[in-house]
Amino acid sequence: MTLANLILWLTVIINVVLLLFVVFNKGQKQRSQVFLLVALIASWQIIELVNLGWLRHTDWLLISARFGLLPNLFLAPAFIWLVFSLFGKWKNLSFGHKFLWWLPAIVMVPFLFTNYNISSVTVTESGFIFEQGIMYPIFLVYFVAMLGYALYYLVANRQKANLIVKRQINYIFVGTALTALIGLLFSIVLPLLGVNEWFYLGVDGSVFFTIILAYALSCYRFWDLRLSLYKIIIELSVLFVTLLVFYLVFWLLANLVVVDFTQAKEQIIFVLFIGLVSPWLYKLLYRLVNLFLVNPVRDIVTSINNIAEILRSSRDLNLLFSQLAKEISKIVDYQEMFIYLAKHNHPEVFHQVFPVGERLLTMNDSQLLQFLVAKGHLANQAEVDYLNQDKYLAKSMLKHEVDLALPIFYNQKLLGVVVINNGRKLLSRQQLQFLQQINKYLDIAVGSLLLANK
């Protein structure tokens, strides 16, 4: 198997896995659009794989090469469909208007199988080279124009979008840019310079687009890539040092102690030694590496532990809320935080206790409190808006600069709420998990403290 075939096999497998992921991820928005895009790209790559692996030296290669451009022809309108759907515009178009976006691709289909598209194919060591007809550059102009308009539409409407859609647009741009750069380099620039042996990588580069697209549109809570990168670096560093230690032990035993590791008995003993020692050694080295490398993940764990201790030991609500706000600010760079507690004699009325103020929230008038009681979990304005859970609540939270609300429950009763103004910044999955963990501690601590004071 050649390197070209191997890489193409990997990209095809990845895209097929992504297709299955989209099929079984039934809660995903824009599921049909993502499925179509990934299916078209996967079909294109499968045809390329068939050409390289089975039809390369047959008379069917020219026909298959022409047929391979069919999925590409519909990629542009499929991308338009996705872009319009992100902003909820596609469903408002008439059938005729929708059909117009697909019409150019449909018109060009018959020309794909003529010399106007590809007149001949020359087989090379790494693949094959097309002899392009007049239709090929026309198709290229159409493809670039459609994608260019779609990207322009994303830029022009990005500021009107929900925070989650804005983040999805960012990912789409990254995936498109990576794929375009790889395709431009390996399929256009290098062939113009006479380097044709890497031509196939232009096709394979589309896997970056499908992976990023599937990730961006399959979830509404995104990982903080900086934290994930730090974690990977630390884990790999600890693994490398662990392997280095065992190699040094092996070298010392083999050269200084003169242990004969060609014997099965010595090999078994050394393997058992590694199995027994490695967990303890890994934990020790993990602590040592953390002393020298920045670890934001450790900071989150430390803050959770600090808050748990504060909530366990504090007997004064004002001190408790003050320390809580300080610890949360280390992980979530919020602008304002307010805490409301239900009045003892009027549990439907919530008064501001941190910082001390005169503002009140009432159950009958507050959509936020009603939502928290009904759902029983935190309210994230970006998610409420994106998931269409309550469009009136989403607008109300936006108007009153409430990005996040954490309910304080005790014995299934809403005792209070923590309101956070995050400056319209989207919280990462790690930050939301941090706040959810804190929320669990807060429920028990505040509920117990209020019961004790009562």
Backbone torsions as a table, in degrees:
resi	resn	phi	psi	omega
1	MET	NA	130.4	179.6
2	THR	-77.7	164.8	178.3
3	LEU	-61.7	-37.9	179.3
4	ALA	-60.9	-44.8	179.3
5	ASN	-64.9	-41.9	-178.8
6	LEU	-61.2	-47.9	-179.8
7	ILE	-64.6	-40.1	179.8
8	LEU	-66.6	-38.5	175.7
9	TRP	-59.1	-44.6	-179.2
10	LEU	-62.4	-44.2	-179.1
11	THR	-66.6	-38.2	178.2
12	VAL	-64.2	-44.3	-180.0
13	ILE	-61.9	-43.6	179.3
14	ILE	-60.4	-45.0	-178.4
15	ASN	-69.0	-35.0	175.9
16	VAL	-65.6	-41.2	176.6
17	VAL	-62.2	-41.0	177.9
18	LEU	-63.6	-38.7	177.4
19	LEU	-60.7	-45.3	178.8
20	LEU	-63.9	-38.4	178.3
21	PHE	-61.5	-43.6	179.6
22	VAL	-66.3	-38.9	-178.7
23	VAL	-62.2	-43.9	-174.9
24	PHE	-89.9	-8.0	176.6
25	ASN	-90.5	78.0	-169.9
26	LYS	-71.3	-19.5	-179.1
27	GLY	-85.9	1.9	-175.5
28	GLN	-75.3	133.0	173.3
29	LYS	-78.2	154.8	-175.9
30	GLN	53.8	36.1	-177.0
31	ARG	-65.2	-43.9	-178.2
32	SER	-64.4	-40.8	-179.0
33	GLN	-65.4	-44.4	179.5
34	VAL	-64.8	-42.7	179.4
35	PHE	-59.1	-44.7	-178.8
36	LEU	-63.4	-44.8	-179.7
37	LEU	-62.2	-47.6	-179.5
38	VAL	-65.6	-38.8	179.9
39	ALA	-64.3	-40.6	179.2
40	LEU	-64.7	-44.8	-179.8
41	ILE	-67.0	-41.2	178.1
42	ALA	-62.9	-40.5	178.5
43	SER	-62.5	-43.2	177.4
44	TRP	-57.6	-46.0	-177.7
45	GLN	-71.5	-34.6	177.8
46	ILE	-64.4	-41.3	177.0
47	ILE	-62.9	-41.3	176.7
48	GLU	-61.6	-39.3	179.1
49	LEU	-65.3	-42.2	177.5
50	VAL	-63.0	-40.5	179.4
51	ASN	-62.9	-44.6	-177.7
52	LEU	-72.5	-36.8	-172.3
53	GLY	-91.0	-32.7	-171.6
54	TRP	-126.3	-29.1	-174.1
55	LEU	-107.9	6.3	-171.9
56	ARG	-59.0	-37.3	-176.7
57	HIS	-116.0	34.0	179.1
58	THR	-121.0	170.7	179.3
59	ASP	-75.8	-11.5	-179.3
60	TRP	-83.1	-6.2	-173.8
61	LEU	-62.1	-42.5	-178.3
62	LEU	-63.0	-45.4	-179.9
63	ILE	-63.2	-43.5	-179.0
64	SER	-67.4	-36.6	178.0
65	ALA	-63.7	-40.4	176.9
66	ARG	-65.8	-42.9	-179.7
67	PHE	-64.6	-27.7	-179.2
68	GLY	-64.7	-20.6	179.1
69	LEU	-84.8	-7.5	-179.4
70	LEU	-62.1	-47.5	176.9
71	PRO	-60.5	-37.7	179.0
72	ASN	-61.5	-33.9	-176.8
73	LEU	-61.3	-33.6	-176.2
74	PHE	-100.0	1.7	178.1
75	LEU	-65.1	-41.7	-176.3
76	ALA	-64.1	-52.1	177.8
77	PRO	-64.4	-30.5	176.9
78	ALA	-65.3	-37.7	178.3
79	PHE	-69.3	-37.9	175.1
80	ILE	-60.0	-43.5	178.4
81	TRP	-57.6	-45.0	179.3
82	LEU	-64.0	-46.5	-176.9
83	VAL	-61.7	-46.9	179.1
84	PHE	-63.6	-36.4	-178.6
85	SER	-68.9	-31.0	178.1
86	LEU	-58.1	-33.4	-179.1
87	PHE	-100.7	6.4	179.6
88	GLY	71.3	21.1	-176.5
89	LYS	-89.8	-28.9	-173.1
90	TRP	-63.0	-40.5	-177.5
91	LYS	-66.6	-19.2	-179.9
92	ASN	-87.5	-9.2	179.4
93	LEU	-79.1	148.6	175.3
94	SER	-73.1	164.0	179.9
95	PHE	-60.0	-40.7	179.9
96	GLY	-62.8	-41.4	179.2
97	HIS	-65.7	-40.8	177.6
98	LYS	-63.7	-41.8	-177.7
99	PHE	-64.2	-33.1	-180.0
100	LEU	-60.7	-33.2	179.8
101	TRP	-69.1	-28.2	-179.5
102	TRP	-92.7	-15.4	-173.2
103	LEU	-59.8	-46.7	-179.2
104	PRO	-57.2	-39.9	179.2
105	ALA	-65.8	-41.0	179.9
106	ILE	-64.3	-40.6	-179.7
107	VAL	-64.3	-36.4	-175.9
108	MET	-80.9	-11.7	-177.2
109	VAL	-56.1	-48.8	-178.4
110	PRO	-60.1	-29.3	-177.4
111	PHE	-76.0	-14.7	-179.0
112	LEU	-62.5	-32.2	-172.3
113	PHE	-99.0	26.5	178.5
114	THR	-125.5	174.3	177.7
115	ASN	-69.1	-14.1	176.1
116	TYR	-64.5	-22.0	179.9
117	ASN	-95.7	-74.1	177.5
118	ILE	-127.9	120.7	-176.9
119	SER	-88.8	-30.0	-179.7
120	SER	-159.3	163.0	179.1
121	VAL	-129.9	129.7	177.4
122	THR	-106.7	121.9	-179.4
123	VAL	-79.4	132.7	176.6
124	THR	-119.9	-179.9	-179.6
125	GLU	-65.3	-36.6	-176.8
126	SER	-95.9	-9.4	-178.3
127	GLY	170.2	-121.2	178.4
128	PHE	-156.7	160.4	-178.6
129	ILE	-122.4	134.3	179.6
130	PHE	-84.3	143.5	166.0
131	GLU	-97.9	105.1	-168.2
132	GLN	-82.7	139.9	174.2
133	GLY	-95.1	-174.7	-175.7
134	ILE	-67.5	-24.6	-178.8
135	MET	-73.0	-27.1	-175.8
136	TYR	-62.6	-51.5	177.4
137	PRO	-64.8	-31.7	176.6
138	ILE	-63.8	-43.4	177.1
139	PHE	-61.8	-40.5	-179.4
140	LEU	-62.8	-43.4	178.5
141	VAL	-63.1	-43.1	178.5
142	TYR	-60.7	-45.5	-177.4
143	PHE	-62.8	-47.6	-178.9
144	VAL	-66.0	-40.0	-179.5
145	ALA	-64.0	-44.2	-179.7
146	MET	-65.4	-46.2	179.4
147	LEU	-66.0	-38.4	178.5
148	GLY	-61.6	-42.3	178.3
149	TYR	-65.1	-41.0	179.9
150	ALA	-61.3	-43.4	179.1
151	LEU	-67.8	-38.2	175.7
152	TYR	-61.2	-42.2	-179.7
153	TYR	-62.7	-37.9	177.0
154	LEU	-62.3	-45.3	-179.0
155	VAL	-65.5	-43.8	-175.3
156	ALA	-65.8	-29.6	-174.6
157	ASN	-109.6	2.9	-175.0
158	ARG	-59.8	-42.4	-176.3
159	GLN	-65.9	-20.5	179.4
160	LYS	-85.1	-9.4	-172.4
161	ALA	-84.5	162.1	172.7
162	ASN	-64.5	157.4	-178.0
163	LEU	-56.8	-38.7	-178.9
164	ILE	-69.2	-41.8	177.8
165	VAL	-64.1	-37.1	176.2
166	LYS	-59.0	-43.8	178.7
167	ARG	-66.0	-38.6	176.8
168	GLN	-61.9	-40.4	178.0
169	ILE	-62.2	-40.0	177.2
170	ASN	-58.8	-45.5	179.9
171	TYR	-64.9	-40.8	179.2
172	ILE	-60.5	-41.3	178.1
173	PHE	-64.2	-41.4	179.1
174	VAL	-62.9	-46.7	179.8
175	GLY	-63.2	-41.7	178.8
176	THR	-65.4	-42.5	-179.2
177	ALA	-64.1	-44.6	179.2
178	LEU	-61.2	-46.9	-179.6
179	THR	-64.0	-41.8	-179.8
180	ALA	-65.1	-42.4	-179.8
181	LEU	-64.7	-43.5	179.8
182	ILE	-65.6	-44.5	178.7
183	GLY	-63.8	-41.9	179.5
184	LEU	-63.1	-42.6	-177.0
185	LEU	-68.4	-52.2	-170.8
186	PHE	-87.4	-25.7	-176.8
187	SER	-100.9	-16.4	-177.2
188	ILE	-125.0	-58.0	-172.9
189	VAL	-65.2	-53.8	-178.1
190	LEU	-63.6	-42.0	175.5
191	PRO	-60.6	-36.0	176.3
192	LEU	-63.4	-28.7	178.0
193	LEU	-87.9	3.4	177.6
194	GLY	90.7	5.7	179.7
195	VAL	-100.8	103.8	-174.9
196	ASN	-108.6	-8.1	-173.9
197	GLU	-71.4	-14.0	179.1
198	TRP	-107.5	16.0	-175.9
199	PHE	-57.8	-36.4	-174.6
200	TYR	-65.1	-21.9	-179.4
201	LEU	-67.8	-21.7	176.4
202	GLY	-63.6	-37.1	176.2
203	VAL	-70.4	-43.6	-176.0
204	ASP	-68.9	-24.4	-177.9
205	GLY	-63.5	-18.9	179.8
206	SER	-66.1	-13.9	179.6
207	VAL	-64.1	-28.2	177.1
208	PHE	-65.5	-38.5	179.6
209	PHE	-65.5	-45.2	-177.3
210	THR	-67.4	-39.9	179.9
211	ILE	-64.3	-49.2	-177.7
212	ILE	-66.9	-39.5	179.4
213	LEU	-63.6	-46.8	-179.3
214	ALA	-62.6	-39.1	178.3
215	TYR	-66.8	-47.1	-174.0
216	ALA	-63.7	-35.2	-174.4
217	LEU	-102.4	1.6	179.4
218	SER	-96.8	-11.0	-178.2
219	CYS	-141.3	160.8	177.5
220	TYR	-117.9	1.3	171.9
221	ARG	-119.4	119.8	-171.9
222	PHE	-104.8	142.9	176.4
223	TRP	-69.9	142.9	171.4
224	ASP	-75.9	108.3	-174.5
225	LEU	-63.4	-30.1	178.5
226	ARG	-65.2	-45.2	178.4
227	LEU	-64.5	-42.2	180.0
228	SER	-63.2	-39.6	179.7
229	LEU	-65.7	-43.8	177.0
230	TYR	-58.7	-43.4	-178.7
231	LYS	-63.1	-42.8	179.1
232	ILE	-63.2	-43.6	-179.8
233	ILE	-61.2	-44.2	-178.7
234	ILE	-66.2	-44.5	-179.7
235	GLU	-63.0	-42.4	179.3
236	LEU	-67.4	-37.2	178.4
237	SER	-63.4	-44.5	179.4
238	VAL	-65.4	-41.3	178.6
239	LEU	-62.6	-43.0	179.5
240	PHE	-62.5	-45.7	-179.3
241	VAL	-64.8	-38.6	178.3
242	THR	-61.6	-47.0	178.0
243	LEU	-62.9	-37.9	178.7
244	LEU	-64.0	-40.5	179.0
245	VAL	-62.6	-46.2	179.9
246	PHE	-66.0	-33.7	176.5
247	TYR	-65.4	-41.7	178.3
248	LEU	-63.5	-40.8	177.3
249	VAL	-62.2	-43.8	178.7
250	PHE	-60.8	-44.3	-178.5
251	TRP	-64.5	-42.7	179.4
252	LEU	-64.1	-43.3	179.2
253	LEU	-65.2	-37.9	-176.9
254	ALA	-76.8	-33.2	-173.3
255	ASN	-103.9	-35.9	-178.4
256	LEU	-95.1	-45.9	178.7
257	VAL	-83.3	-17.8	179.4
258	VAL	59.8	53.1	173.6
259	VAL	-83.1	133.1	-178.0
260	ASP	-87.9	99.0	-178.0
261	PHE	-82.9	5.2	173.0
262	THR	-79.0	-16.3	178.8
263	GLN	-83.4	139.3	-177.7
264	ALA	-62.6	-35.4	-178.1
265	LYS	-62.3	-46.2	179.6
266	GLU	-65.5	-36.8	179.1
267	GLN	-64.3	-43.8	-180.0
268	ILE	-64.4	-42.1	179.7
269	ILE	-63.3	-41.4	-179.2
270	PHE	-67.3	-38.6	177.8
271	VAL	-64.9	-41.7	177.2
272	LEU	-64.0	-37.0	177.8
273	PHE	-62.5	-43.7	178.2
274	ILE	-63.1	-43.7	-178.9
275	GLY	-63.0	-36.8	-178.7
276	LEU	-78.8	-36.0	-172.8
277	VAL	-89.4	-32.4	-170.9
278	SER	-56.3	-42.2	179.2
279	PRO	-60.5	-42.9	-179.8
280	TRP	-69.4	-41.5	180.0
281	LEU	-64.8	-40.1	-179.2
282	TYR	-63.1	-44.3	179.3
283	LYS	-62.9	-41.9	179.1
284	LEU	-64.0	-47.0	-179.4
285	LEU	-66.9	-33.3	178.3
286	TYR	-61.4	-41.4	177.7
287	ARG	-66.4	-40.2	-179.4
288	LEU	-67.5	-42.4	-179.9
289	VAL	-64.0	-36.7	179.4
290	ASN	-64.9	-22.0	178.0
291	LEU	-71.4	-25.5	-174.5
292	PHE	-108.4	-19.1	-178.7
293	LEU	-112.3	145.4	175.5
294	VAL	-69.7	133.6	-178.5
295	ASN	-135.6	89.8	179.3
296	PRO	-61.7	-29.0	177.9
297	VAL	-63.2	-40.1	177.2
298	ARG	-64.0	-35.5	179.0
299	ASP	-62.1	-37.7	178.3
300	ILE	-64.7	-45.2	179.1
301	VAL	-62.9	-41.3	178.9
302	THR	-62.2	-43.4	179.4
303	SER	-64.6	-39.4	177.5
304	ILE	-61.5	-44.7	179.2
305	ASN	-64.3	-41.0	179.1
306	ASN	-62.8	-44.1	-179.6
307	ILE	-66.3	-39.3	177.9
308	ALA	-60.9	-40.1	178.3
309	GLU	-67.6	-41.0	178.2
310	ILE	-60.2	-45.7	-177.5
311	LEU	-69.8	-29.2	178.5
312	ARG	-75.6	-37.4	-170.5
313	SER	-96.2	-23.0	-173.7
314	SER	-75.1	140.9	176.3
315	ARG	-120.7	5.7	-179.8
316	ASP	-123.1	122.2	-175.6
317	LEU	-62.9	-43.0	-178.8
318	ASN	-61.5	-44.2	178.4
319	LEU	-66.0	-40.5	-179.8
320	LEU	-60.3	-48.7	-178.0
321	PHE	-67.1	-35.9	179.3
322	SER	-64.5	-46.7	179.0
323	GLN	-68.1	-36.2	178.0
324	LEU	-61.8	-46.3	179.4
325	ALA	-61.2	-38.4	-179.4
326	LYS	-65.1	-43.4	-179.0
327	GLU	-69.9	-40.7	179.4
328	ILE	-62.8	-36.4	-178.8
329	SER	-63.5	-20.3	178.5
330	LYS	-72.1	-25.5	-177.8
331	ILE	-107.3	-39.1	-179.0
332	VAL	-114.5	114.8	-177.1
333	ASP	-81.7	70.3	-176.5
334	TYR	-83.2	163.6	177.4
335	GLN	-93.5	-42.0	-179.3
336	GLU	-143.1	150.1	174.9
337	MET	-141.6	129.2	179.2
338	PHE	-125.8	144.6	178.1
339	ILE	-123.3	128.5	178.6
340	TYR	-115.9	140.9	175.6
341	LEU	-125.1	147.1	179.1
342	ALA	-70.5	141.3	176.4
343	LYS	-70.9	146.3	-176.0
344	HIS	-62.7	-45.1	-176.1
345	ASN	-86.7	-18.1	-179.9
346	HIS	-132.5	80.6	-174.8
347	PRO	-64.2	-12.7	178.1
348	GLU	-86.8	-4.9	179.0
349	VAL	-111.2	130.1	-178.5
350	PHE	-117.2	126.9	-178.6
351	HIS	-112.4	150.2	-177.4
352	GLN	-74.0	122.3	-179.7
353	VAL	-112.8	-15.8	177.2
354	PHE	-149.4	126.5	-19.6
355	PRO	-62.4	157.2	-174.0
356	VAL	-57.7	126.5	-178.6
357	GLY	-153.5	-175.1	-175.5
358	GLU	-111.1	4.1	-176.6
359	ARG	-74.9	144.7	-179.0
360	LEU	-126.4	150.2	170.9
361	LEU	-125.2	134.2	178.0
362	THR	-116.4	144.2	-175.5
363	MET	-60.1	-38.7	-177.0
364	ASN	-70.1	-31.1	-174.7
365	ASP	-99.8	-14.5	-174.3
366	SER	-100.6	111.4	174.4
367	GLN	-63.9	-31.5	-179.1
368	LEU	-64.3	-48.0	179.9
369	LEU	-62.9	-40.2	179.2
370	GLN	-64.2	-39.6	178.1
371	PHE	-64.0	-44.0	-179.0
372	LEU	-63.6	-40.5	178.5
373	VAL	-65.7	-41.4	-177.7
374	ALA	-70.5	-41.7	-175.2
375	LYS	-88.5	-35.7	178.9
376	GLY	77.9	13.2	178.2
377	HIS	-144.1	175.8	-175.4
378	LEU	-60.5	152.7	177.2
379	ALA	-111.4	114.9	178.3
380	ASN	-105.4	115.7	-173.7
381	GLN	-53.9	-42.0	-178.7
382	ALA	-62.7	-40.5	-178.8
383	GLU	-75.5	-39.2	178.0
384	VAL	-59.0	-40.9	179.4
385	ASP	-71.2	-48.5	-175.4
386	TYR	-65.0	-40.7	-177.0
387	LEU	-86.6	1.0	179.9
388	ASN	55.8	37.9	179.4
389	GLN	-70.7	-39.0	179.5
390	ASP	-163.8	97.3	-174.1
391	LYS	-66.3	-31.5	179.2
392	TYR	-71.1	-39.1	177.0
393	LEU	-65.0	-41.4	-179.9
394	ALA	-59.6	-43.6	179.1
395	LYS	-67.6	-37.7	179.5
396	SER	-66.2	-42.8	178.8
397	MET	-64.3	-39.8	178.4
398	LEU	-64.6	-41.7	-178.9
399	LYS	-64.4	-40.1	-177.1
400	HIS	-94.3	12.5	175.9
401	GLU	57.0	45.6	175.5
402	VAL	-109.1	110.4	180.0
403	ASP	-92.8	-28.4	-175.9
404	LEU	-150.0	141.5	177.0
405	ALA	-135.3	124.3	179.0
406	LEU	-105.7	119.4	179.5
407	PRO	-79.4	146.0	175.3
408	ILE	-110.5	105.5	-179.1
409	PHE	-105.8	147.8	172.4
410	TYR	-151.6	125.7	-175.1
411	ASN	53.9	41.6	176.7
412	GLN	62.6	22.3	175.7
413	LYS	-118.5	139.8	178.8
414	LEU	-78.4	110.9	-179.6
415	LEU	-95.4	-21.5	-177.0
416	GLY	-174.4	-179.9	-179.8
417	VAL	-150.7	138.6	174.9
418	VAL	-103.0	119.8	-177.0
419	VAL	-108.2	128.2	-176.2
420	ILE	-123.1	129.8	171.1
421	ASN	-101.4	108.7	-174.4
422	ASN	-98.0	12.6	-179.8
423	GLY	66.8	31.8	178.2
424	ARG	58.2	38.9	175.6
425	LYS	-109.4	137.8	-178.0
426	LEU	-77.8	125.4	179.0
427	LEU	-77.5	145.0	178.7
428	SER	-79.4	168.1	178.0
429	ARG	-60.3	-39.4	-179.9
430	GLN	-64.6	-40.3	179.4
431	GLN	-66.7	-40.7	178.9
432	LEU	-67.1	-38.7	175.9
433	GLN	-63.9	-38.2	176.4
434	PHE	-60.5	-48.3	-178.7
435	LEU	-66.9	-36.2	177.9
436	GLN	-65.7	-38.7	177.7
437	GLN	-66.0	-42.4	177.6
438	ILE	-62.7	-38.5	-178.9
439	ASN	-59.4	-38.4	179.0
440	LYS	-63.6	-44.9	178.0
441	TYR	-64.4	-39.2	-175.6
442	LEU	-65.5	-39.5	179.0
443	ASP	-55.7	-50.6	-176.1
444	ILE	-68.8	-45.0	-175.0
445	ALA	-66.0	-49.9	-177.6
446	VAL	-67.7	-42.4	178.9
447	GLY	-60.7	-45.2	179.5
448	SER	-65.7	-40.7	-178.5
449	LEU	-67.0	-41.8	178.5
450	LEU	-66.3	-37.8	178.5
451	LEU	-65.4	-41.1	179.2
452	ALA	-66.2	-41.5	179.3
453	ASN	-66.9	-33.9	179.5
454	LYS	-64.2	NA	NA
